Amino acid sequence: MNRRQFIQAAALSGTAGLAGCIGGSSDSNSSGSSGTTTLEYWEYFHSQSEVAKTLMESSVEEFQSETDTQMQMNWASWNDINGGKWKNNIQNGNRPVIYDSTNSLDGQFIEPGWVKPVSEYKDRLDDEAVEQLEWAFEMTQSCYRGFDEGLYEIPIGLEVGAPFIARTDHFEEAGLSIEDDFPPENYEHLVQVATQLQEQGPADYGFQIYGAQGDVTDEALVTWTASEGGYDGMYLNEDWSDVNYDNDVWKEMTKKYVDLYQEHGLSSDKAPTASNEGAAQMLIQGNVSMVQGSTKDFGLLRSRAEDMLADGTIVFGPSWEGAAGNRGDFFTQCIALMRKPDGVDEDTWQQREDAAIEWINTVLSKEFQQEVPRSLATLPARKDVWPTLKEDELLSQSNFISTLETTVDGMEHGWSSHPGMNAIQYNIAGPLFQEAVRGEISAEEACDRAATEIRNQVTF
Amino acid sequence: MASQTSHALLRRTERYRDVLSENWFAYLLVLPVLLFLVLLMWVPFLQGIYMSLHNWPFGGDPSWVGLGNYEYLFGWQPFVTSLRATLIFALTTLFQLGVALAAALAVREIRRGKSLVTGSFLLSYTLPPLVTGTIWAYMLEPDLGPIFGYLTQWELLEETIYWGSHGDSALAVILFVTTWTFWPFMFLIISASLESIPEEMYETARMYGANRVQTFLRVTLPQLKSAILIALSIRIIWNMTKISQVLQLTNGGPGYETSILAVLLYRFSYEQGQMGISYAVGVVLLTMTIGFVFVFIREFERASGGDAA
């Protein structure tokens, strides 16, 4: 290519590119002239595991083929929601009609009034589904207690407490009975069982705790505090006017949690940096005999050790019931509509909302809800599908669904959808609680410093 | 006295006018870039300094707090830990220089296959840092990674090392990975400069009986001075803003012990939406970076007696 040809080619492609940039600005949410509605959907569920990804992708594809709706997908991740991308986009006028997420991340969208309260479109949802969801609607209101409306997002699945997960073969080898000794009935029982597993079982460690900044405060520990203290054991107090980390419940439970590693030596030295998923992997490999992880570990286990779930080698069990009369906290995998932004025609938005409602009814349908525990690894919000799930070999052999059912019974404390939850749960508390797990500071100091820092940095 | 001053001013103005009229076309060509820099860099930069004096929640209205953000930062224990981590992390630039200099000198001696060796040296730099970070995060994973797997299998280690649980070892791993990833940039610049040193200079040194060390100190190093200055200054500035590998390998932990200032800035801005305080962190980071570059250039000038290469 000579110089002239190069300049011509560069000019041509530059002009074409510029034209693309300038010209391609048609409304991405527009309704097509051919009767097809284009629906912008920001989707998060798929990012949780391979099986979740398969479910969401196939469901979206099926929906598109069965309706006149063209889904314009933004396959998003945790960091997109938490790292300001969504908020930045919405602020700059790029807003989806519908999104799905985890409720604790969404206060940043609810507070500015971008999310449409469920009460404004509940009557457009499928009646039968709503009837089966009423219990979840009522329970989920605890997540939005700092806002004016009761409910802003529709729960699809509930992550309830942190279940115990154990290796039955290790219990047998250690001379323990999986029926009688699992799950532990209280902290003392946990220490006793884990010690016997470690001393007489095949694994190096009896019970793995995790101190990674993103997990240390949001799984087993908060399950213990919530079951012991009710609202006192949640991150924020009941009216969201203060943080709870420095109360007695948090201090006592944090000390007990740290002691499992520091005092009793029941976890490996990976504890300060171990994640909940890493602990589950250690369970698969047989390095530990028991963990208290997340319901979402079911998705990970299904991807990596399905045979161990199917033959009952790995089983789930509910956390113990504490003094507050429950087995821990919960949060939701939820879906919601956004309010119409300025500059969009009322009828056009209504048309898109109709399509979005149709999609919500799809994810609330029995067929989709039956897939929720298998693929999204949470308890389906729709109660009438629970009995049918017991027929599933994987769910029943692993005690997964019965564990979730037991755990949710009596549960009432949901993670707050406060706009500052990322700082409250992770950014500020995470490093300090990790320091406690390392033994660099005491559990009490971690709690006190976390509370002080949060009061300094977060507006209540 | 006053007339002398005004006369000098007049002469200077005339001189500027002459230069401008002689080189108007050159200035015209520079103007768009200058405007671009002013509008897209200097204005936001100055605005950043101004915003660091505000409490500014992301998406909300800023309110004036004066030096409040700086006062908070310097009284906040994790910020001190972060400053320490940043100072240690800055050492990666020196490690990169050491490796690059050694590699460039070694490659210069190679007679056959030079291109192949140079190409393989550049491999780590051609991959996105996110990719190399992922590779190393896996390689160095204490339980699943091959490195500790082989070390324990071959009984070179009694048991695996959970390096992420200790601040010093976590920092050491980050220093190692960033050095491994970015040293080829310095290698490229130094190699290019090395090739341009006339062979006659080495012949002369040999004639005068200089040994290898003397030749390096008296011939090679002075000739590489400009290249090293440029490479080091650029890399100091770039290294201080690298966060992807730190987040991948340690997520800033344990505690805050590997939360270098760039990580802190990222957290305050993107994850907590506290733009005012994140700008304040940015200003401190900038001051440190400029400080490093300035100190380095001054020391280098002093050590080499102010000779320009």
Interface residues (C-beta under 8 A of the other chain):
Chain A: N82 G83 G84 K87 N88 Q91 Q108 P112 G211 A212 Q213 G214 S268 D269 K270 A271 P272 T273 G278 Q281 M282 Q285 N287 G420 N422 A423 Y426 N427 P431 L432 Q434 E435 R438 E440 E453 N456 Q457 T459
Chain B: P57 F58 G59 Y72 W76 P78 P142 D143 L144 Y162 G164 S165 T250 N251 G252 G253 P254 G255 Y256 S259 R267 S269 Y270 E271 Q272 G273 Q274
